């Protein structure tokens, strides 16, 4: 099943995506408000509602207002090697986690605004996990029971701001720097996540390419770890890390400049595409 949050006739709605159409839920309902429920039953109910062509809506972030967005940093060895050479072959004992704000999110098709005060704007294609069932003190063995679905994510990073201090948050929270979507896809449709391939493309050229089984800390481990210090809530998002191939480590650097189009593709999950404009 594929769910999306969209703007239709000026109102924010969510719905079930089937083919090139979306069955919109009643006004006032949100995807975050239903992800803890029986999604199969919700989908069956939505199928009874009229379908609207996808080209008649604008995509919003699939969860526009998560209470918590956890992001895993340096979670592929190739990315650790290219950014932190001193860590080559050294695996960390615990995940590196930083937080994003919901105000940084944008949807599929939205424009990424290159801010006027950053010269090093980079892409990071990632898989995002959306929490359905709340939980605390989870184990890796039970963590996936709390997942509603997954989506594509682009952790756009203002590297000059990210590197100003020891904390990465300033470089990760500019407006429109978190493209998220277009769909939340349930796990019965994705198949085993570790078998999926992620690709990031810039103007059609592949910049990043990796199977998800190359994660240093796998998805159940990340979920369980985050649940140790926070209660996970319905609609929370865990962004799982980016593979090697980011732009600022290339020579010459390959960055997000106005006029370029960046896409994140994940097998069985979707394609998230955004153009870049200047502020």
ZIKARA-V152709 format. One record per residue. N is the residue number from 0. PHI is phi in radians with two decimals (NA if undefined). PSI is psi in radians with two decimals (999 if undefined). D_FIRST is the distance of its C-alpha to the first C-alpha in Angstrom with 1 decimal. Layout:
n=N phi=PHI psi=PSI d_first=D_FIRST
n=N phi=PHI psi=PSI d_first=D_FIRST
//
This chain:
n=0 phi=NA psi=2.51 d_first=0.0
n=1 phi=-2.13 psi=2.23 d_first=3.8
n=2 phi=-2.08 psi=2.61 d_first=6.6
n=3 phi=-2.49 psi=2.71 d_first=10.2
n=4 phi=-1.93 psi=2.27 d_first=13.7
n=5 phi=-2.41 psi=2.87 d_first=16.2
n=6 phi=-1.81 psi=2.18 d_first=19.8
n=7 phi=-2.33 psi=2.12 d_first=20.6
n=8 phi=0.92 psi=0.73 d_first=24.3
n=9 phi=1.43 psi=-0.01 d_first=25.2
n=10 phi=-2.00 psi=2.50 d_first=22.9
n=11 phi=-1.47 psi=2.16 d_first=20.0
n=12 phi=-2.36 psi=2.82 d_first=16.9
n=13 phi=-2.14 psi=2.84 d_first=13.2
n=14 phi=-2.90 psi=3.10 d_first=10.6
n=15 phi=-1.69 psi=2.20 d_first=7.4
n=16 phi=-1.68 psi=2.21 d_first=7.6
n=17 phi=-2.38 psi=2.04 d_first=8.1
n=18 phi=1.11 psi=-2.26 d_first=10.9
n=19 phi=-1.75 psi=0.43 d_first=13.6
n=20 phi=-2.38 psi=2.83 d_first=13.0
n=21 phi=-2.32 psi=2.32 d_first=11.6
n=22 phi=-1.63 psi=1.90 d_first=12.0
n=23 phi=-1.42 psi=2.42 d_first=14.0
n=24 phi=-1.28 psi=2.93 d_first=14.6
n=25 phi=-1.10 psi=2.65 d_first=18.3
n=26 phi=-0.96 psi=2.43 d_first=20.7
n=27 phi=1.71 psi=-0.40 d_first=21.2
n=28 phi=-1.46 psi=2.54 d_first=17.8
n=29 phi=-2.22 psi=2.75 d_first=16.2
n=30 phi=-1.09 psi=-0.68 d_first=13.0
n=31 phi=-1.06 psi=-0.58 d_first=15.6
n=32 phi=-1.32 psi=-0.25 d_first=17.0
n=33 phi=-2.04 psi=-0.12 d_first=14.0
n=34 phi=-1.13 psi=-0.35 d_first=12.3
n=35 phi=-1.44 psi=-0.11 d_first=14.9
n=36 phi=-1.60 psi=-2.92 d_first=13.9
n=37 phi=-1.43 psi=1.71 d_first=12.0
n=38 phi=-1.17 psi=-0.53 d_first=8.4
n=39 phi=-1.14 psi=-0.73 d_first=7.9
n=40 phi=-1.18 psi=-0.66 d_first=11.1
n=41 phi=-1.12 psi=-0.73 d_first=10.4
n=42 phi=-1.09 psi=-0.73 d_first=7.5
n=43 phi=-1.08 psi=-0.69 d_first=10.2
n=44 phi=-1.16 psi=-0.71 d_first=12.8
n=45 phi=-1.14 psi=-0.55 d_first=11.4
n=46 phi=-1.11 psi=-0.35 d_first=11.4
n=47 phi=-1.41 psi=-0.13 d_first=15.1
n=48 phi=-1.67 psi=2.68 d_first=15.8
n=49 phi=-1.02 psi=2.57 d_first=17.1
n=50 phi=-1.67 psi=2.48 d_first=15.1
n=51 phi=-2.07 psi=2.38 d_first=16.7
n=52 phi=-1.04 psi=2.46 d_first=17.0
n=53 phi=-1.09 psi=-0.47 d_first=15.7
n=54 phi=-1.31 psi=0.01 d_first=19.3
n=55 phi=-1.73 psi=0.04 d_first=20.4
n=56 phi=-2.21 psi=2.89 d_first=18.8
n=57 phi=-2.01 psi=2.34 d_first=19.5
n=58 phi=-1.32 psi=2.36 d_first=17.0
n=59 phi=-1.81 psi=2.99 d_first=17.9
n=60 phi=-0.93 psi=2.42 d_first=17.2
n=61 phi=-1.04 psi=-0.62 d_first=13.6
n=62 phi=-2.09 psi=1.78 d_first=15.7
n=63 phi=-1.25 psi=-0.42 d_first=19.0
n=64 phi=-2.37 psi=0.95 d_first=21.1
n=65 phi=-1.09 psi=2.49 d_first=20.4
n=66 phi=-1.20 psi=-0.57 d_first=23.5
n=67 phi=-2.49 psi=2.32 d_first=23.7
n=68 phi=-2.15 psi=1.92 d_first=22.8
n=69 phi=-1.73 psi=2.32 d_first=24.1
n=70 phi=-2.16 psi=2.28 d_first=24.7
n=71 phi=-1.58 psi=2.24 d_first=26.0
n=72 phi=-1.81 psi=2.59 d_first=28.9
n=73 phi=0.90 psi=0.84 d_first=30.5
n=74 phi=-1.81 psi=0.17 d_first=27.9
n=75 phi=-2.16 psi=2.38 d_first=28.4
n=76 phi=-1.05 psi=-0.67 d_first=31.9
n=77 phi=-1.08 psi=-0.67 d_first=32.4
n=78 phi=-1.24 psi=-0.65 d_first=31.6
n=79 phi=-1.07 psi=-0.75 d_first=34.1
n=80 phi=-1.11 psi=-0.71 d_first=36.6
n=81 phi=-1.34 psi=-0.41 d_first=36.5
n=82 phi=-1.83 psi=-0.50 d_first=36.8
n=83 phi=-2.30 psi=1.34 d_first=38.8
n=84 phi=-0.97 psi=-0.50 d_first=41.1
n=85 phi=-1.17 psi=-0.27 d_first=42.9
n=86 phi=-1.71 psi=0.18 d_first=39.9
n=87 phi=-0.94 psi=2.27 d_first=39.7
n=88 phi=1.18 psi=-0.01 d_first=38.8
n=89 phi=-1.74 psi=2.00 d_first=38.9
n=90 phi=-1.55 psi=2.37 d_first=35.7
n=91 phi=-1.23 psi=2.73 d_first=35.4
n=92 phi=-1.33 psi=-0.56 d_first=35.7
n=93 phi=-2.34 psi=2.72 d_first=33.0
n=94 phi=-1.11 psi=2.60 d_first=30.1
n=95 phi=-1.56 psi=2.08 d_first=31.1
n=96 phi=-2.12 psi=2.27 d_first=29.1
n=97 phi=-2.23 psi=2.92 d_first=29.6
n=98 phi=-1.97 psi=2.53 d_first=28.0
n=99 phi=-1.95 psi=2.76 d_first=26.6
n=100 phi=-1.72 psi=2.59 d_first=26.9
n=101 phi=-1.07 psi=-0.46 d_first=24.3
n=102 phi=-1.19 psi=-0.22 d_first=26.8
n=103 phi=-1.51 psi=-0.14 d_first=26.4
n=104 phi=-1.40 psi=2.68 d_first=22.7
n=105 phi=-2.60 psi=2.96 d_first=21.8
n=106 phi=-1.73 psi=3.01 d_first=19.0
n=107 phi=-1.01 psi=2.32 d_first=18.1
n=108 phi=1.54 psi=-0.24 d_first=21.1
n=109 phi=-1.27 psi=2.82 d_first=23.3
n=110 phi=-1.61 psi=2.25 d_first=26.7
n=111 phi=-1.39 psi=2.14 d_first=27.7
n=112 phi=-1.62 psi=2.01 d_first=31.2
n=113 phi=-1.29 psi=2.01 d_first=33.7
n=114 phi=-1.20 psi=2.66 d_first=35.9
n=115 phi=-1.21 psi=-0.28 d_first=39.6
n=116 phi=-1.90 psi=0.42 d_first=40.6
n=117 phi=-2.40 psi=2.34 d_first=38.6
n=118 phi=-1.88 psi=-0.06 d_first=39.6
n=119 phi=-2.28 psi=1.40 d_first=37.2
n=120 phi=-1.79 psi=2.11 d_first=33.6
n=121 phi=-2.12 psi=2.78 d_first=31.3
n=122 phi=-1.73 psi=2.68 d_first=27.7
n=123 phi=-2.63 psi=1.74 d_first=25.7
n=124 phi=-1.28 psi=2.34 d_first=22.3
n=125 phi=-2.60 psi=2.83 d_first=20.2
n=126 phi=-1.69 psi=2.28 d_first=17.0
n=127 phi=-1.87 psi=2.39 d_first=16.2
n=128 phi=-1.83 psi=2.33 d_first=14.9
n=129 phi=-1.92 psi=2.17 d_first=13.9
n=130 phi=-1.37 psi=2.36 d_first=15.5
n=131 phi=-1.83 psi=-1.18 d_first=14.3
n=132 phi=-1.43 psi=2.25 d_first=17.2
n=133 phi=-1.16 psi=2.81 d_first=20.6
n=134 phi=-3.06 psi=2.73 d_first=23.1
n=135 phi=-2.44 psi=2.58 d_first=26.5
n=136 phi=0.95 psi=0.81 d_first=28.4
n=137 phi=-1.35 psi=2.82 d_first=25.5
n=138 phi=-1.90 psi=2.84 d_first=26.2
n=139 phi=-1.07 psi=-0.48 d_first=24.4
n=140 phi=-1.26 psi=-0.47 d_first=23.9
n=141 phi=-1.88 psi=-0.11 d_first=22.0
n=142 phi=-1.06 psi=-0.72 d_first=20.3
n=143 phi=-1.20 psi=-0.31 d_first=16.9
n=144 phi=-1.15 psi=-0.26 d_first=16.6
n=145 phi=-1.76 psi=0.12 d_first=16.6
n=146 phi=-1.68 psi=2.24 d_first=13.6
n=147 phi=-1.49 psi=-0.64 d_first=10.5
n=148 phi=3.09 psi=-3.04 d_first=9.1
n=149 phi=-2.34 psi=2.85 d_first=10.9
n=150 phi=-2.66 psi=2.89 d_first=12.0
n=151 phi=-1.38 psi=2.61 d_first=15.0
n=152 phi=-2.54 psi=2.50 d_first=18.3
n=153 phi=-2.10 psi=1.89 d_first=21.8
n=154 phi=-1.48 psi=1.20 d_first=24.5
n=155 phi=-1.04 psi=2.30 d_first=27.2
n=156 phi=-2.23 psi=2.22 d_first=30.5
n=157 phi=-1.49 psi=1.63 d_first=33.9
n=158 phi=-1.10 psi=-0.63 d_first=35.8
n=159 phi=-1.10 psi=-0.65 d_first=39.2
n=160 phi=-1.35 psi=-0.58 d_first=38.1
n=161 phi=-1.10 psi=-0.61 d_first=36.2
n=162 phi=-1.65 psi=0.08 d_first=39.4
n=163 phi=-1.15 psi=-0.51 d_first=41.8
n=164 phi=-2.54 psi=-2.92 d_first=41.7
n=165 phi=-1.36 psi=-0.41 d_first=40.4
n=166 phi=-1.68 psi=2.42 d_first=37.3
n=167 phi=-1.53 psi=-0.23 d_first=34.4
n=168 phi=-0.88 psi=-0.78 d_first=33.1
n=169 phi=-1.02 psi=-0.59 d_first=35.1
n=170 phi=-1.46 psi=-0.04 d_first=33.8
n=171 phi=-2.07 psi=0.13 d_first=30.1
n=172 phi=-2.30 psi=0.32 d_first=30.0
n=173 phi=-1.15 psi=2.61 d_first=31.3
n=174 phi=-0.98 psi=2.47 d_first=29.4
n=175 phi=1.20 psi=0.18 d_first=26.6
n=176 phi=-1.54 psi=0.11 d_first=26.8
n=177 phi=-2.23 psi=1.14 d_first=23.2
n=178 phi=-1.01 psi=2.37 d_first=20.7
n=179 phi=-2.62 psi=1.97 d_first=17.2
n=180 phi=2.48 psi=-2.62 d_first=13.9
n=181 phi=-1.30 psi=-0.31 d_first=13.0
n=182 phi=-2.15 psi=2.69 d_first=9.4
n=183 phi=-1.70 psi=2.09 d_first=8.1
n=184 phi=-1.91 psi=2.27 d_first=5.7
n=185 phi=-1.33 psi=2.73 d_first=5.5
n=186 phi=-1.21 psi=-0.38 d_first=8.4
n=187 phi=-1.18 psi=-0.34 d_first=7.7
n=188 phi=-1.72 psi=-0.48 d_first=6.3
n=189 phi=-1.36 psi=-0.52 d_first=9.2
n=190 phi=1.33 psi=-3.07 d_first=11.9
n=191 phi=-1.00 psi=2.18 d_first=15.0
n=192 phi=-1.11 psi=-0.62 d_first=15.2
n=193 phi=-1.16 psi=-0.27 d_first=18.9
n=194 phi=-1.58 psi=-0.10 d_first=18.6
n=195 phi=-1.44 psi=2.63 d_first=16.9
n=196 phi=-1.88 psi=2.41 d_first=19.3
n=197 phi=-1.89 psi=2.40 d_first=19.7
n=198 phi=-2.37 psi=2.39 d_first=21.9
n=199 phi=-2.00 psi=2.26 d_first=23.5
n=200 phi=-2.12 psi=2.48 d_first=25.4
n=201 phi=-2.14 psi=2.03 d_first=28.2
n=202 phi=0.87 psi=0.71 d_first=29.3
n=203 phi=1.50 psi=-0.15 d_first=27.6
n=204 phi=-1.68 psi=2.29 d_first=29.4
n=205 phi=-1.23 psi=2.13 d_first=27.6
n=206 phi=-1.78 psi=-0.63 d_first=28.9
n=207 phi=-2.30 psi=2.49 d_first=26.7
n=208 phi=-2.72 psi=2.14 d_first=25.1
n=209 phi=-2.83 psi=2.56 d_first=24.3
n=210 phi=-1.31 psi=2.61 d_first=22.2
n=211 phi=-1.27 psi=-0.22 d_first=20.7
n=212 phi=-1.33 psi=0.03 d_first=23.0
n=213 phi=-1.56 psi=0.05 d_first=25.8
n=214 phi=-1.02 psi=2.39 d_first=25.1
n=215 phi=-1.20 psi=-0.90 d_first=28.3
n=216 phi=-1.83 psi=2.03 d_first=26.5
n=217 phi=-1.26 psi=3.03 d_first=23.2
n=218 phi=-1.10 psi=-0.81 d_first=20.2
n=219 phi=-1.01 psi=-0.66 d_first=21.2
n=220 phi=-1.15 psi=-0.73 d_first=24.7
n=221 phi=-1.09 psi=-0.77 d_first=23.8
n=222 phi=-1.08 psi=-0.84 d_first=21.8
n=223 phi=-1.07 psi=-0.72 d_first=24.7
n=224 phi=-1.10 psi=-0.83 d_first=27.3
n=225 phi=-1.09 psi=-0.57 d_first=26.0
n=226 phi=-1.25 psi=-0.22 d_first=25.9
n=227 phi=-1.32 psi=-0.52 d_first=29.6
n=228 phi=-1.95 psi=-0.16 d_first=30.8
n=229 phi=-2.47 psi=2.59 d_first=28.3
n=230 phi=-1.34 psi=2.17 d_first=26.3
n=231 phi=-1.34 psi=2.36 d_first=22.6
n=232 phi=-2.07 psi=2.70 d_first=21.1
n=233 phi=-0.98 psi=2.29 d_first=17.7
n=234 phi=1.59 psi=-0.16 d_first=16.5
n=235 phi=-1.08 psi=2.70 d_first=18.9
n=236 phi=-2.20 psi=2.34 d_first=18.2
n=237 phi=-2.09 psi=1.99 d_first=19.7
n=238 phi=-1.66 psi=2.18 d_first=20.3
n=239 phi=-1.64 psi=-0.05 d_first=21.3
n=240 phi=2.05 psi=2.79 d_first=24.1
n=241 phi=-2.04 psi=2.54 d_first=25.0
n=242 phi=-1.37 psi=-3.14 d_first=26.7
n=243 phi=-1.17 psi=2.85 d_first=30.1
n=244 phi=1.91 psi=0.19 d_first=31.0
n=245 phi=-1.12 psi=2.84 d_first=31.0
n=246 phi=-1.37 psi=-0.56 d_first=33.4
n=247 phi=-1.36 psi=-0.22 d_first=36.2
n=248 phi=-1.60 psi=-0.14 d_first=37.3
n=249 phi=-1.35 psi=2.70 d_first=37.8
n=250 phi=-2.25 psi=1.90 d_first=41.3
n=251 phi=-1.28 psi=2.84 d_first=41.5
n=252 phi=-1.12 psi=2.56 d_first=38.6
n=253 phi=-2.11 psi=1.89 d_first=35.6
n=254 phi=-2.11 psi=3.01 d_first=34.2
n=255 phi=-1.46 psi=1.89 d_first=32.1
n=256 phi=-2.03 psi=2.67 d_first=34.6
n=257 phi=-0.91 psi=2.36 d_first=34.5
n=258 phi=1.70 psi=-0.29 d_first=33.4
n=259 phi=-1.46 psi=2.78 d_first=31.2
n=260 phi=-2.16 psi=2.22 d_first=27.4
n=261 phi=-2.02 psi=2.41 d_first=25.3
n=262 phi=-2.31 psi=2.49 d_first=21.9
n=263 phi=-2.07 psi=2.13 d_first=19.7
n=264 phi=-2.04 psi=2.39 d_first=17.6
n=265 phi=-2.34 psi=2.26 d_first=15.5
n=266 phi=-0.88 psi=2.35 d_first=14.5
n=267 phi=1.13 psi=0.07 d_first=10.8
n=268 phi=-1.98 psi=-0.77 d_first=10.3
n=269 phi=2.49 psi=-3.02 d_first=12.1
n=270 phi=-2.26 psi=2.13 d_first=15.6
n=271 phi=-1.85 psi=2.07 d_first=17.2
n=272 phi=-2.25 psi=2.38 d_first=20.5
n=273 phi=-2.53 psi=2.48 d_first=23.4
n=274 phi=-1.65 psi=2.86 d_first=27.0
n=275 phi=-2.01 psi=2.36 d_first=30.0
n=276 phi=-2.26 psi=2.83 d_first=32.7
n=277 phi=-1.49 psi=2.57 d_first=35.9
n=278 phi=-1.21 psi=999 d_first=36.5
//
